[in-house]
Amino acid sequence: MTQLPLRAQLASALGRTAATLSRATGRGDGSVIGGRVGLALEPDLLRKLAQDRKLALVSATNGKTTTTRLITSALQELGDVATNAFGANMPAGHVSALSSAKHAPYGVLEVDEKYLPEVINTTGAGVIVLMNLSRDQMDRAGEIWLLAQKWRRALAGKNTHVIANADDPLVAWGASTAARVTWVSAGQPWKEDSWCCPECGGPLDRKGMEYTPPGGHVPGMVTSRTAENDWACRECTFRRPEPSWILDDDAVIDPRRQRWVLDIQLPGRANRANAVVALATAETFGLPVQRALPRLREVTSVAGRYTTVQRDGRHARLLLAKNPAGWLEAFDVLDRSLPVILSVNAQGPDGRDTSWLWDVDYRVLRGRPVYVAGERRLDLALRLDVAGVPFQLADSFEQALAAQPPGKVDVIANYTAFQQIRSEFGRAV
């Protein structure tokens, strides 16, 4: 890699020192403060650190941290990879990530949806990964069609290769101006934010369809039914692009129509979708499925997600859900025989407005013990009461956990509530 200018070297070194001090004093993992110090000394530090690297940017409303980890694990087959493993997904976090692995030839960076256009322009990344868009933190991010519009503008005229989820109409629209797109059928279980065409505003039809490889069925090749994923506008020509990678239940079908079983350790349909996107991205870097897939199996938790922590004979599995789409994914992996603790805050990183709770169908929780904690537990309690879900209110997560009998319990928490729980158990990763 090209030697950094002296000023950039100094800024990078001081940023790493600040990050180390932050960790040593217990103030945080240093992934933000280190970048802020570096950018204060050299405002163009991110651009300089990104030079000469093969860089992928990963953005979505849900799943970007996990997908970033999966792609990083796969690309480690090729060499060292710089990444923001703890989810610091704005420019300060990107500077910290690249600075801490300054000689790594590869980089995989999770990017906040709102910051993606800026980071594309600054880093000149050659690969962009776009997975889903749904309403989240509306007091900060604004309407998601505006985000998709900004993505379109940022990708137009750029020499980038986009890996995009064809099943999400907003993502397909946002990616459609890119010079090259690899379309992935990763599914879209949460459809409530995309019933209208982003191109013309008309209604979207979601019709059943039989997926057949171009040229019709080929003996020995695999076909897949993707009826629930097809969509098309009634009033214009905008419709779902033809995917070359397909999530087919517990397997992925690659562009050569070969089927690979996704025996990954992360649970649920959403993580199988993340794995398909990761495999498509890895192949963009020249890494074939047969070499990438074993690397994906090595990922067992992501920044505390899916980790099981223990206290006084109670084994709590931690699940993160930040918005209605995320709660739907969390419900998919719940053990229906276990009690569940729900914890909701409404701090800055969560969004102050909790009205989104009314978009979540909590009736799936009926028939099991439910405990409610967090700063906005009363908001959640009212929502559960209206849904007819019996629950017990707890003043804190500690109280809710202590109320459980020895054994297993599932925990679903939104962002800051999740981080508070992680901190109590030593920020398990």
DODRENLUM-993641 format. One record per residue (C-alpha): x, y, z; residue in one letter; residue number from 0. Coordinates in steps of 0.02 Angstrom, whole numbers. Layout:
N
{{X, Y, Z}, "A", NUM};
...
REM end
This chain:
429
{{0, 0, 0}, "M", 0};
{{52, 180, -30}, "T", 1};
{{141, 264, 115}, "Q", 2};
{{27, 388, 205}, "L", 3};
{{83, 571, 210}, "P", 4};
{{165, 620, 374}, "L", 5};
{{15, 718, 437}, "R", 6};
{{-101, 572, 404}, "A", 7};
{{20, 452, 490}, "Q", 8};
{{23, 563, 645}, "L", 9};
{{-166, 583, 646}, "A", 10};
{{-189, 395, 628}, "S", 11};
{{-65, 357, 768}, "A", 12};
{{-144, 481, 889}, "L", 13};
{{-315, 413, 848}, "G", 14};
{{-258, 237, 890}, "R", 15};
{{-185, 301, 1054}, "T", 16};
{{-350, 384, 1099}, "A", 17};
{{-443, 222, 1060}, "A", 18};
{{-323, 123, 1170}, "T", 19};
{{-345, 244, 1314}, "L", 20};
{{-534, 235, 1296}, "S", 21};
{{-530, 46, 1311}, "R", 22};
{{-406, 49, 1454}, "A", 23};
{{-511, 170, 1557}, "T", 24};
{{-673, 75, 1523}, "G", 25};
{{-754, 220, 1429}, "R", 26};
{{-793, 117, 1273}, "G", 27};
{{-714, 11, 1138}, "D", 28};
{{-627, 163, 1062}, "G", 29};
{{-701, 139, 890}, "S", 30};
{{-776, 314, 884}, "V", 31};
{{-660, 424, 987}, "I", 32};
{{-506, 363, 893}, "G", 33};
{{-583, 413, 727}, "G", 34};
{{-639, 581, 793}, "R", 35};
{{-464, 623, 852}, "V", 36};
{{-390, 569, 685}, "G", 37};
{{-515, 671, 583}, "L", 38};
{{-488, 824, 693}, "A", 39};
{{-303, 820, 649}, "L", 40};
{{-325, 770, 466}, "E", 41};
{{-501, 800, 395}, "P", 42};
{{-458, 699, 238}, "D", 43};
{{-396, 549, 337}, "L", 44};
{{-533, 429, 282}, "L", 45};
{{-495, 458, 98}, "R", 46};
{{-309, 431, 128}, "K", 47};
{{-334, 272, 231}, "L", 48};
{{-451, 199, 98}, "A", 49};
{{-327, 222, -45}, "Q", 50};
{{-259, 64, -126}, "D", 51};
{{-376, -53, -30}, "R", 52};
{{-506, -168, -104}, "K", 53};
{{-653, -99, -8}, "L", 54};
{{-834, -155, 17}, "A", 55};
{{-966, -45, 99}, "L", 56};
{{-1117, -132, 177}, "V", 57};
{{-1278, -37, 208}, "S", 58};
{{-1457, -82, 257}, "A", 59};
{{-1584, -46, 392}, "T", 60};
{{-1565, -219, 468}, "N", 61};
{{-1427, -349, 461}, "G", 62};
{{-1280, -240, 408}, "K", 63};
{{-1173, -280, 562}, "T", 64};
{{-1199, -467, 541}, "T", 65};
{{-1171, -463, 352}, "T", 66};
{{-1014, -359, 376}, "T", 67};
{{-948, -491, 496}, "R", 68};
{{-991, -633, 376}, "L", 69};
{{-908, -548, 227}, "I", 70};
{{-755, -509, 333}, "T", 71};
{{-741, -689, 390}, "S", 72};
{{-751, -750, 210}, "A", 73};
{{-622, -626, 143}, "L", 74};
{{-498, -674, 279}, "Q", 75};
{{-469, -825, 167}, "E", 76};
{{-381, -702, 51}, "L", 77};
{{-286, -597, 177}, "G", 78};
{{-302, -469, 317}, "D", 79};
{{-464, -370, 321}, "V", 80};
{{-496, -202, 405}, "A", 81};
{{-673, -190, 474}, "T", 82};
{{-781, -98, 602}, "N", 83};
{{-831, -255, 696}, "A", 84};
{{-925, -165, 835}, "F", 85};
{{-1044, -70, 723}, "G", 86};
{{-969, 106, 730}, "A", 87};
{{-1040, 142, 557}, "N", 88};
{{-1009, 327, 528}, "M", 89};
{{-848, 408, 462}, "P", 90};
{{-762, 415, 632}, "A", 91};
{{-788, 228, 652}, "G", 92};
{{-725, 196, 476}, "H", 93};
{{-566, 294, 512}, "V", 94};
{{-537, 192, 670}, "S", 95};
{{-564, 29, 578}, "A", 96};
{{-446, 68, 434}, "L", 97};
{{-317, 146, 549}, "S", 98};
{{-311, -4, 665}, "S", 99};
{{-272, -120, 518}, "A", 100};
{{-170, 0, 414}, "K", 101};
{{-81, -135, 311}, "H", 102};
{{-236, -241, 273}, "A", 103};
{{-263, -250, 84}, "P", 104};
{{-451, -277, 106}, "Y", 105};
{{-583, -177, 198}, "G", 106};
{{-765, -215, 240}, "V", 107};
{{-857, -69, 320}, "L", 108};
{{-1033, -63, 387}, "E", 109};
{{-1107, 106, 339}, "V", 110};
{{-1258, 196, 411}, "D", 111};
{{-1389, 214, 274}, "E", 112};
{{-1392, 404, 288}, "K", 113};
{{-1202, 418, 274}, "Y", 114};
{{-1181, 298, 128}, "L", 115};
{{-1173, 429, -12}, "P", 116};
{{-1040, 528, 83}, "E", 117};
{{-935, 373, 118}, "V", 118};
{{-948, 313, -63}, "I", 119};
{{-883, 481, -123}, "N", 120};
{{-744, 488, 7}, "T", 121};
{{-677, 311, -5}, "T", 122};
{{-707, 271, -188}, "G", 123};
{{-756, 94, -134}, "A", 124};
{{-770, -28, -278}, "G", 125};
{{-904, -141, -201}, "V", 126};
{{-1066, -82, -121}, "I", 127};
{{-1184, -203, -32}, "V", 128};
{{-1368, -150, -14}, "L", 129};
{{-1490, -266, 75}, "M", 130};
{{-1651, -185, 139}, "N", 131};
{{-1735, -22, 184}, "L", 132};
{{-1874, -1, 313}, "S", 133};
{{-1930, 138, 429}, "R", 134};
{{-1812, 161, 575}, "D", 135};
{{-1771, 310, 687}, "Q", 136};
{{-1887, 423, 589}, "M", 137};
{{-1840, 573, 697}, "D", 138};
{{-1663, 560, 629}, "R", 139};
{{-1661, 471, 461}, "A", 140};
{{-1818, 533, 374}, "G", 141};
{{-1922, 440, 246}, "E", 142};
{{-1836, 288, 173}, "I", 143};
{{-1881, 331, -8}, "W", 144};
{{-1774, 487, 15}, "L", 145};
{{-1630, 376, 70}, "L", 146};
{{-1654, 266, -84}, "A", 147};
{{-1655, 422, -193}, "Q", 148};
{{-1489, 479, -116}, "K", 149};
{{-1416, 306, -149}, "W", 150};
{{-1467, 320, -333}, "R", 151};
{{-1381, 487, -351}, "R", 152};
{{-1224, 427, -261}, "A", 153};
{{-1208, 273, -372}, "L", 154};
{{-1243, 359, -538}, "A", 155};
{{-1084, 379, -639}, "G", 156};
{{-976, 283, -516}, "K", 157};
{{-869, 135, -566}, "N", 158};
{{-942, 23, -432}, "T", 159};
{{-1005, -156, -422}, "H", 160};
{{-1164, -163, -319}, "V", 161};
{{-1229, -320, -232}, "I", 162};
{{-1414, -285, -203}, "A", 163};
{{-1569, -373, -138}, "N", 164};
{{-1687, -385, -286}, "A", 165};
{{-1834, -429, -173}, "D", 166};
{{-1840, -257, -90}, "D", 167};
{{-1917, -131, -213}, "P", 168};
{{-1833, 19, -131}, "L", 169};
{{-1662, -64, -135}, "V", 170};
{{-1688, -115, -317}, "A", 171};
{{-1733, 65, -359}, "W", 172};
{{-1587, 135, -261}, "G", 173};
{{-1463, 17, -344}, "A", 174};
{{-1529, 33, -521}, "S", 175};
{{-1415, 177, -573}, "T", 176};
{{-1256, 79, -534}, "A", 177};
{{-1139, 31, -675}, "A", 178};
{{-1147, -153, -627}, "R", 179};
{{-1267, -244, -511}, "V", 180};
{{-1269, -423, -449}, "T", 181};
{{-1448, -457, -397}, "W", 182};
{{-1481, -571, -249}, "V", 183};
{{-1649, -644, -199}, "S", 184};
{{-1629, -631, -10}, "A", 185};
{{-1814, -610, 30}, "G", 186};
{{-1914, -471, 109}, "Q", 187};
{{-2025, -537, 251}, "P", 188};
{{-2068, -359, 307}, "W", 189};
{{-2163, -281, 162}, "K", 190};
{{-2260, -144, 251}, "E", 191};
{{-2142, -6, 195}, "D", 192};
{{-2142, -46, 10}, "S", 193};
{{-2315, -66, -64}, "W", 194};
{{-2294, 84, -181}, "C", 195};
{{-2181, 98, -332}, "C", 196};
{{-2033, 213, -295}, "P", 197};
{{-2020, 254, -480}, "E", 198};
{{-2196, 319, -513}, "C", 199};
{{-2294, 303, -350}, "G", 200};
{{-2414, 171, -418}, "G", 201};
{{-2464, 14, -322}, "P", 202};
{{-2348, -136, -322}, "L", 203};
{{-2418, -308, -361}, "D", 204};
{{-2336, -454, -274}, "R", 205};
{{-2382, -599, -386}, "K", 206};
{{-2336, -782, -379}, "G", 207};
{{-2208, -840, -505}, "M", 208};
{{-2107, -992, -550}, "E", 209};
{{-1923, -955, -561}, "Y", 210};
{{-1839, -1040, -708}, "T", 211};
{{-1660, -1014, -766}, "P", 212};
{{-1641, -914, -928}, "P", 213};
{{-1672, -1032, -1073}, "G", 214};
{{-1790, -1142, -974}, "G", 215};
{{-1757, -1291, -860}, "H", 216};
{{-1589, -1377, -883}, "V", 217};
{{-1574, -1561, -830}, "P", 218};
{{-1472, -1577, -672}, "G", 219};
{{-1493, -1394, -627}, "M", 220};
{{-1595, -1332, -480}, "V", 221};
{{-1746, -1218, -494}, "T", 222};
{{-1827, -1127, -350}, "S", 223};
{{-2001, -1062, -313}, "R", 224};
{{-1990, -880, -258}, "T", 225};
{{-2174, -834, -266}, "A", 226};
{{-2174, -729, -110}, "E", 227};
{{-2030, -621, -175}, "N", 228};
{{-2091, -566, -347}, "D", 229};
{{-2158, -390, -370}, "W", 230};
{{-2202, -272, -512}, "A", 231};
{{-2282, -100, -531}, "C", 232};
{{-2456, -93, -606}, "R", 233};
{{-2430, 77, -686}, "E", 234};
{{-2251, 78, -754}, "C", 235};
{{-2116, -43, -811}, "T", 236};
{{-2025, -51, -644}, "F", 237};
{{-2018, -230, -581}, "R", 238};
{{-1910, -351, -486}, "R", 239};
{{-1742, -382, -572}, "P", 240};
{{-1693, -561, -614}, "E", 241};
{{-1583, -626, -471}, "P", 242};
{{-1425, -726, -502}, "S", 243};
{{-1407, -781, -320}, "W", 244};
{{-1559, -856, -232}, "I", 245};
{{-1597, -900, -52}, "L", 246};
{{-1691, -1065, -61}, "D", 247};
{{-1745, -1113, 115}, "D", 248};
{{-1587, -1179, 198}, "D", 249};
{{-1477, -1165, 44}, "A", 250};
{{-1409, -1042, -83}, "V", 251};
{{-1421, -1064, -271}, "I", 252};
{{-1272, -982, -355}, "D", 253};
{{-1266, -904, -531}, "P", 254};
{{-1218, -1074, -605}, "R", 255};
{{-1376, -1147, -525}, "R", 256};
{{-1277, -1254, -404}, "Q", 257};
{{-1359, -1277, -234}, "R", 258};
{{-1256, -1255, -75}, "W", 259};
{{-1325, -1297, 98}, "V", 260};
{{-1307, -1151, 220}, "L", 261};
{{-1258, -1245, 377}, "D", 262};
{{-1206, -1085, 466}, "I", 263};
{{-1212, -1068, 655}, "Q", 264};
{{-1310, -904, 662}, "L", 265};
{{-1496, -941, 682}, "P", 266};
{{-1647, -893, 578}, "G", 267};
{{-1701, -851, 401}, "R", 268};
{{-1630, -675, 411}, "A", 269};
{{-1455, -741, 441}, "N", 270};
{{-1469, -862, 296}, "R", 271};
{{-1514, -710, 190}, "A", 272};
{{-1362, -618, 259}, "N", 273};
{{-1255, -769, 214}, "A", 274};
{{-1316, -770, 33}, "V", 275};
{{-1270, -586, 17}, "V", 276};
{{-1100, -622, 95}, "A", 277};
{{-1065, -764, -28}, "L", 278};
{{-1113, -655, -177}, "A", 279};
{{-997, -518, -112}, "T", 280};
{{-854, -640, -82}, "A", 281};
{{-866, -701, -262}, "E", 282};
{{-851, -520, -319}, "T", 283};
{{-680, -521, -235}, "F", 284};
{{-634, -681, -327}, "G", 285};
{{-673, -801, -184}, "L", 286};
{{-781, -949, -239}, "P", 287};
{{-921, -1021, -132}, "V", 288};
{{-826, -1179, -88}, "Q", 289};
{{-691, -1074, -4}, "R", 290};
{{-804, -941, 72}, "A", 291};
{{-937, -1053, 148}, "L", 292};
{{-826, -1137, 279}, "P", 293};
{{-774, -964, 339}, "R", 294};
{{-957, -915, 366}, "L", 295};
{{-979, -1066, 480}, "R", 296};
{{-849, -994, 598}, "E", 297};
{{-960, -846, 646}, "V", 298};
{{-1059, -888, 804}, "T", 299};
{{-1108, -715, 871}, "S", 300};
{{-1096, -535, 811}, "V", 301};
{{-1062, -393, 934}, "A", 302};
{{-1161, -487, 1067}, "G", 303};
{{-1304, -540, 954}, "R", 304};
{{-1354, -724, 981}, "Y", 305};
{{-1231, -737, 1126}, "T", 306};
{{-1291, -835, 1279}, "T", 307};
{{-1243, -758, 1446}, "V", 308};
{{-1260, -842, 1615}, "Q", 309};
{{-1306, -785, 1790}, "R", 310};
{{-1361, -889, 1940}, "D", 311};
{{-1408, -1039, 1834}, "G", 312};
{{-1504, -936, 1706}, "R", 313};
{{-1446, -943, 1525}, "H", 314};
{{-1504, -790, 1427}, "A", 315};
{{-1487, -783, 1238}, "R", 316};
{{-1474, -602, 1177}, "L", 317};
{{-1568, -546, 1021}, "L", 318};
{{-1568, -369, 949}, "L", 319};
{{-1724, -291, 872}, "A", 320};
{{-1724, -105, 830}, "K", 321};
{{-1880, -84, 722}, "N", 322};
{{-2033, -182, 662}, "P", 323};
{{-1935, -277, 530}, "A", 324};
{{-1804, -325, 659}, "G", 325};
{{-1936, -387, 782}, "W", 326};
{{-2008, -497, 647}, "L", 327};
{{-1836, -575, 622}, "E", 328};
{{-1811, -597, 810}, "A", 329};
{{-1979, -685, 827}, "F", 330};
{{-1921, -806, 692}, "D", 331};
{{-1779, -872, 800}, "V", 332};
{{-1868, -877, 969}, "L", 333};
{{-1880, -1044, 1057}, "D", 334};
{{-2068, -1056, 1081}, "R", 335};
{{-2048, -1163, 1237}, "S", 336};
{{-1951, -1029, 1332}, "L", 337};
{{-1998, -871, 1426}, "P", 338};
{{-1946, -708, 1346}, "V", 339};
{{-1887, -541, 1417}, "I", 340};
{{-1922, -385, 1312}, "L", 341};
{{-1826, -224, 1345}, "S", 342};
{{-1855, -58, 1255}, "V", 343};
{{-1771, 113, 1275}, "N", 344};
{{-1795, 273, 1175}, "A", 345};
{{-1627, 359, 1185}, "Q", 346};
{{-1543, 451, 1041}, "G", 347};
{{-1474, 296, 952}, "P", 348};
{{-1645, 211, 966}, "D", 349};
{{-1749, 357, 906}, "G", 350};
{{-1854, 452, 1033}, "R", 351};
{{-2022, 404, 956}, "D", 352};
{{-2089, 232, 1009}, "T", 353};
{{-2246, 237, 901}, "S", 354};
{{-2165, 103, 791}, "W", 355};
{{-2209, -24, 927}, "L", 356};
{{-2387, -21, 859}, "W", 357};
{{-2326, -89, 691}, "D", 358};
{{-2261, -249, 773}, "V", 359};
{{-2380, -398, 788}, "D", 360};
{{-2341, -462, 963}, "Y", 361};
{{-2477, -595, 961}, "R", 362};
{{-2345, -725, 920}, "V", 363};
{{-2290, -711, 1103}, "L", 364};
{{-2454, -776, 1172}, "R", 365};
{{-2441, -936, 1272}, "G", 366};
{{-2271, -907, 1352}, "R", 367};
{{-2210, -806, 1502}, "P", 368};
{{-2169, -628, 1446}, "V", 369};
{{-2073, -501, 1551}, "Y", 370};
{{-2060, -317, 1506}, "V", 371};
{{-1915, -203, 1556}, "A", 372};
{{-1822, -50, 1493}, "G", 373};
{{-1845, 137, 1506}, "E", 374};
{{-2002, 133, 1396}, "R", 375};
{{-2075, -25, 1472}, "R", 376};
{{-2244, 60, 1497}, "L", 377};
{{-2257, 99, 1311}, "D", 378};
{{-2222, -82, 1270}, "L", 379};
{{-2338, -143, 1409}, "A", 380};
{{-2484, -45, 1334}, "L", 381};
{{-2447, -118, 1162}, "R", 382};
{{-2444, -296, 1231}, "L", 383};
{{-2605, -268, 1327}, "D", 384};
{{-2695, -212, 1169}, "V", 385};
{{-2625, -365, 1078}, "A", 386};
{{-2693, -478, 1214}, "G", 387};
{{-2522, -539, 1270}, "V", 388};
{{-2510, -571, 1459}, "P", 389};
{{-2349, -503, 1535}, "F", 390};
{{-2261, -457, 1696}, "Q", 391};
{{-2184, -286, 1719}, "L", 392};
{{-2007, -274, 1789}, "A", 393};
{{-1916, -119, 1851}, "D", 394};
{{-1754, -177, 1770}, "S", 395};
{{-1679, -314, 1665}, "F", 396};
{{-1594, -383, 1821}, "E", 397};
{{-1762, -400, 1906}, "Q", 398};
{{-1838, -484, 1753}, "A", 399};
{{-1695, -608, 1742}, "L", 400};
{{-1701, -646, 1928}, "A", 401};
{{-1887, -688, 1909}, "A", 402};
{{-1845, -832, 1791}, "Q", 403};
{{-1823, -1011, 1851}, "P", 404};
{{-1650, -1086, 1821}, "P", 405};
{{-1631, -1132, 1638}, "G", 406};
{{-1644, -1046, 1469}, "K", 407};
{{-1729, -881, 1427}, "V", 408};
{{-1733, -776, 1268}, "D", 409};
{{-1703, -588, 1276}, "V", 410};
{{-1756, -462, 1142}, "I", 411};
{{-1696, -284, 1165}, "A", 412};
{{-1682, -129, 1056}, "N", 413};
{{-1515, -44, 1030}, "Y", 414};
{{-1468, 48, 1191}, "T", 415};
{{-1562, -78, 1300}, "A", 416};
{{-1461, -215, 1215}, "F", 417};
{{-1297, -123, 1245}, "Q", 418};
{{-1341, -98, 1429}, "Q", 419};
{{-1371, -284, 1449}, "I", 420};
{{-1208, -323, 1359}, "R", 421};
{{-1113, -207, 1476}, "S", 422};
{{-1180, -300, 1628}, "E", 423};
{{-1101, -459, 1561}, "F", 424};
{{-935, -385, 1507}, "G", 425};
{{-991, -337, 1330}, "R", 426};
{{-991, -518, 1273}, "A", 427};
{{-956, -535, 1086}, "V", 428};
REM end
